[in-house]
Each structure stands twice: as C-alpha cells, then as structure tokens.
Amino acid sequence: EAAIGLVRTREAGAPEPEAGIRGDARDILEEIGNAIPDSTDPPAEIASDDLPTRRRGAFGLLRLEPAAAKEILPAALKSGDPIVRACACFVAGRIGADPADVRPVLRDSHWLARAEAAGALGRLEDPEAVSPLLEALGDKDAYVRRRVAAALAQFHPDRVVSVLAAELRTGEPARREWAHRALESVLRRDFPFDPAKPESHREVWAKDIEDWYAKERARFEEPAP
C-alpha cells in the first residue's frame, strides 16, 4: 500500500524529499508487484489499453525467464506506460539486455523509469552510458540522482574518476554534490568536498582525489582469472 501510494503521489507531481525513500526502486517495484495479480500473458497484457491489465503485464516481466523477457523488452522499454518502462529497465539490467535500448529511458518523463534506467546501465557497465549518466547527475529528482551516482560507482574507477573529478571543478552545484558521492562510492573512501565553495577550492579537492587514485590505482586492479 505504501509503495503504491508513493508512485501515485509522485505521478501527481508532489515533491519528494531526498530522505523520503530509503530503499531502492527494487523495493518499490516488488511491493507493488506483490499487490497485483499474477500475469498470465505479459506480452499481450503490456499491449493492452486497460491500465490494470497493462500494469499486471509489466510486473509479469519480473517473473519471466530471461530468454522470454529479452524478446519483449525492446517494445516494453518504449511502452506508453511509465511503470511498464520502469519494470522493463529493472529486468534489462539483470538479464544482460542491449544497453542501447535502455539509454533513452534516462531522459524519460517519469522519475521511476529514469531511476531504473540508471540502475540497469550501471549493472550492465555500459561504457557509452557514462556521458548520459553524468548529465543525469543534475536530474530534478533527488532519488534519481542517488540512483545515477550509484550507477556510476559500479564502473571501474579508470572509466569514471577523471570525468567525475571534472564535474567537481565545473559542474552545477547539484551535479558536483552527486559526483562527489559517486567518487566516494567507487573509490570506497571519504574525501573532503563542499560543492558550494569557489572553484579554486574545488580544484584543490578534485586534484587531491585524482592524485590519490593515481597513487592507489593498483588496489583496484581486477585479479587475473
């Protein structure tokens, strides 16, 4: 009930305080899914004009075998229903779907779809998603920004440290804050930073992070198979 109410409230345009969501979108999706009858034919239901039927099909995606889900994901990711798109992204990241199908959802009109797209692209470690994820650090929704930062933190530091440090120097204040959080996550270390400080201060902090990583890079090398 709480999860369903959350999505309805957010769809109505009510602001969401950053601390208002403690779990991730998986919790939201699974709680809603548990309240909806099991799908019997997800492909047909997703294409339905009836909203309850379409939502039932969307959550049916979560229960399909990977091979079956892959067949209908491209259409589901382009659905006119945001919950279908969110569920499709959730599944895409877990079955190794083509990230090119997921990237456009980062610009979706619905917060949950954007959050799930970020999560999927991080899980897929799609190198072409780094640039659009950096842009998404400035998303208007705090929960989406948190998911974007978490997605960037799933990449190897070689791919993201320099571009995230660049955000500390020149990005907008909100993007600086979330770039800093992503850096702390990917490097598994706390670094001093204040996004409101002048560029001269931020330059020093950004360089300190880059220098630390250059010195400690060996600890992030993946062991040979």
N, C-alpha and C positions, 0 to 999 in steps of 0.2 A: 504494500500500500504506500509506504513512504517513498519507494523508488518511483512508482507510477506517478505519485503526486509531484515529485521533483521534476520529472520530464514535462508534465503538463504545465507546471508553473513556469519553467524555463521557456517552453514553447510560447507561452503567453507574453513573454518579454520581460518578466520580472528580473531584476538584477540578482546575481548570485554572489554573495561574499566569498572571498577566497577560502575561508575556513569552513564554508558550508558543506563541502564534500570531502570526506576523509578517505573513503575507499576509492577504487578506480572504476572506470566505466564497466569493467567486467562485472563488478558487484551490481551496478545499476542494471545492466542488461540481464544478468542471471536472475535477479529478483523479479524483474518484470516478466521474464520468460516463465518463471515458476508460477506466475499468476494467470498465464494464458494457456488455454487447452492445447494439447499436443497437435502439431501439424501432421496431416496425413499425406499432403502432396505439396511440398514447399514451392516448386516451380509454378504450379497453377495458382496457388494461393497468393504468391508475391505479385502476380499479374492481375489479381482481382481488383475490381473497382470498389469493393466493400472494404472499409478501413479495418474492422476487426479481423476479417479474413486475411487481409494483407499483412497485418502485424503478426498473426499466427504463423503465416508462412515465413516471415522474417526470422522469428525465433526458431522455426524449424531448421533454418540454415545451421544453427549452432549444433544441431544433433545429427547432421548428415555425415556420411563417410567422406573423406577428403576428395576422392575421385568424383563423386556425385556433386559435391559442393563446387568444385572447380568449373564444372560445366555451366552452372547458372550464375556464378559470381559476376562476370562482366555485366550481365543485364541487371543484377541486383544492385551493383555499385552505381548504376545510372537510374535507379528507380526514382520516381517522383515522391516517394515517401522517405523522409529522413531517417526513420527508425530502421527501415529496410537497408538503407545505405550504411548506417552505423553497424548493424549486425553483419553486413557483408564485409566491412573493413575488419571487424573483430575476427571473423573467420579467415580472411585473407592472410592475416599475419601469422596464423597458426598452421596453415596448410601449404605455405610456400607459393602463394599466388603471384602472378606477374605484378610487380610493384608499379609498373606504368599504368595499370588500371586503377590503382589506389591513389596515386599522386593528385589527380584533380580534386579529390574529395577534401584535400586540405583547404580548399577555398569554398567549401560547402557553406550554405546559409545556416545550417543547424549546428549548434555547439557540440552535440554528442557525436555527430558524424565526423566533424573535424578532429575531435579528440581521438576517436577510434582510428581515423586515417593516420594520425601521428603515431599512435601506438603500433599500428601494423608496419609502417615504414621503418620504425626503429627496430622492430623484431626482425624484419627482412634485411636490415642493414643495407638498404638501397643507396649506393653512393650518389646517385643522381637526385636523391631526396634531400641531401644536406642543404643545398641552397634554398629550396622552398621551405624547409623546416626552420632555417634561420629567419626567413621572413615571417613565419608563423609565430616566432617568439613575441611578436607585437600583437598577437590576437587580442580582440576586445574582451575575451572571456578568460578569467583567471584560471579556471580549471583546464581549459585548452592549453594555455601557456605552460601549465605544470606538466601536462602530458607531452608537449613538444620538447621541453627541457629533458624530460625522462627519455624520450626517443633519441635525442642527440647523444645522451650519455651512454647509449647502447653501442655506439660506433667505437672502433678502435681510436685511441687518442690521436694517432697520426692523421686521421681524417678530419678531426674537428677542433683540436686545440688552437691552431693558428686562426681559424675563422671565428671561433668564439672569442678569442682574445681581441680580435679586431672589433668585435661588437662592443667589448668593454671600452674601447677607445672612442668609437664614433657612433654607436647605435643610439636609438632613442632610450630614454630612461627605463621604460618597462622592459625593453629588449635587453638592456645592459644587465638588469637585475636577473633575468631568467638565463641569460648567457652565463652569468657568474654561477648560478645554481647548477647549470649543466656541467660547467667546468669542474666544480667541486665533486659532482657525482662521477664523472668519467675518470677523474684523477684520484678519487677516493681520499680526498684531503681538503681541509678547510683553508681558505685563503682570504685575507682581509680585502674588503672592497666596499665602496659606497657609491652607488650609481648616481647620486646627486652631486658628487664632488666635481670640481673643474677637470678639464681634460688633462692638465698637467699631472694631477694626482692619479687619474685613471691610467695614464700612460705608464707610470711607475708600477702600479699594481699589475697591469697586463704584462709588462716585461718581466716582472718577478715570476709570474706564473709560467711564461714561456721558458725562462731560464731554468726554473725548477724542473720542468718537464724534459728539457734537453739534457739535464744532468741525470735525471732518474728514468730516462726512457727505457733502459734495459729491463726494468722490473715489469714493464707492460708487454714485453715480447711473449708471444704465444709459444709454449713448448713444442718442440718438434714431435711429429707423430711417431 
